[in-house]
Amino acid sequence: MSNLFIAFLQALGLVVYCGLVGLVFWQGEHWFGPMANFWGPVFLLLLFVASVLISSLIGLGYPIILFWEKKQRVEALKLVVATAAWLALFVLVIVLILVVS
């Protein structure tokens, strides 16, 4: 597989994961009810921490393997840049969808 396709899949995985987390934010009060105690903020902070870890694994897992295990440092950096470029493109598409609708 080419690095551009791997970067596309990584970026798509991040978009899908962010969409799922956004769904929890959007429908959270409907699903869980109003958060009137200590556990609401704890849940949101834990979700944030878990999201950082999951997003890091999706976006940086394979580049880290390329960098340290396969010693392909340039390819690893290119993959990170390509993933960031795909993410920027996805953001632009989402912004256009929001502006048009």
C-alpha positions as CSV (number, residue, x, y, z in Angstrom):
1,M,0.0,0.0,0.0
2,S,1.2,3.5,-0.7
3,N,1.8,6.0,2.0
4,L,-0.9,8.3,0.6
5,F,-3.5,5.6,0.9
6,I,-2.3,4.7,4.4
7,A,-2.5,8.4,5.3
8,F,-6.0,8.6,3.9
9,L,-7.1,5.6,5.9
10,Q,-5.6,7.0,9.1
11,A,-7.3,10.4,8.5
12,L,-10.6,8.7,7.7
13,G,-10.2,6.6,10.9
14,L,-9.7,9.8,12.9
15,V,-12.7,11.5,11.2
16,V,-14.9,8.5,12.0
17,Y,-13.7,8.3,15.6
18,C,-14.2,12.1,16.1
19,G,-17.7,11.6,14.6
20,L,-18.5,9.0,17.2
21,V,-17.3,11.2,20.0
22,G,-19.2,14.1,18.6
23,L,-22.3,11.8,18.6
24,V,-21.8,11.2,22.3
25,F,-21.5,15.0,22.9
26,W,-24.6,15.7,20.8
27,Q,-26.9,13.0,22.2
28,G,-25.2,12.6,25.6
29,E,-27.9,14.4,27.6
30,H,-30.6,12.4,25.8
31,W,-28.9,9.1,26.5
32,F,-27.6,9.7,30.0
33,G,-29.8,12.5,31.3
34,P,-28.6,15.8,32.7
35,M,-25.4,15.5,34.6
36,A,-26.0,17.1,38.0
37,N,-23.2,15.5,39.9
38,F,-19.5,14.7,40.0
39,W,-19.6,11.9,37.4
40,G,-20.5,14.1,34.4
41,P,-17.2,16.1,34.4
42,V,-15.3,12.9,35.3
43,F,-16.8,11.1,32.3
44,L,-15.9,14.0,29.9
45,L,-12.3,14.2,31.2
46,L,-11.9,10.4,30.9
47,L,-13.4,10.5,27.4
48,F,-11.0,13.3,26.5
49,V,-7.9,11.4,27.8
50,A,-9.0,8.2,26.1
51,S,-9.6,10.1,22.9
52,V,-6.1,11.5,22.9
53,L,-4.7,8.0,23.3
54,I,-6.9,6.5,20.6
55,S,-6.3,9.4,18.2
56,S,-2.5,9.1,18.8
57,L,-2.6,5.4,18.1
58,I,-4.6,5.9,14.9
59,G,-2.5,8.7,13.5
60,L,0.9,7.9,14.9
61,G,1.0,4.2,15.4
62,Y,2.3,3.1,12.0
63,P,4.6,6.1,11.6
64,I,6.2,5.2,15.0
65,I,6.8,1.6,13.7
66,L,8.3,3.0,10.6
67,F,10.5,5.4,12.5
68,W,11.9,3.1,15.2
69,E,11.6,-0.5,14.1
70,K,12.1,-0.2,10.3
71,K,14.4,2.8,10.5
72,Q,12.5,4.6,7.7
73,R,12.5,8.0,9.3
74,V,11.8,10.0,6.1
75,E,8.9,7.8,5.2
76,A,7.5,8.1,8.7
77,L,7.6,11.9,8.6
78,K,6.1,11.9,5.1
79,L,3.2,9.7,6.4
80,V,2.6,12.1,9.3
81,V,2.5,15.1,6.9
82,A,0.2,13.2,4.5
83,T,-2.1,12.3,7.3
84,A,-2.3,15.9,8.4
85,A,-2.9,17.0,4.8
86,W,-5.8,14.5,4.5
87,L,-7.2,15.7,7.8
88,A,-7.0,19.3,6.6
89,L,-8.9,18.3,3.4
90,F,-11.6,16.5,5.5
91,V,-11.9,19.6,7.7
92,L,-12.4,21.8,4.6
93,V,-15.1,19.4,3.2
94,I,-16.9,19.5,6.6
95,V,-16.7,23.3,6.6
96,L,-18.1,23.5,3.1
97,I,-21.0,21.2,4.1
98,L,-21.7,23.4,7.1
99,V,-21.6,26.6,5.0
100,V,-23.9,25.2,2.3
101,S,-26.5,23.7,4.6
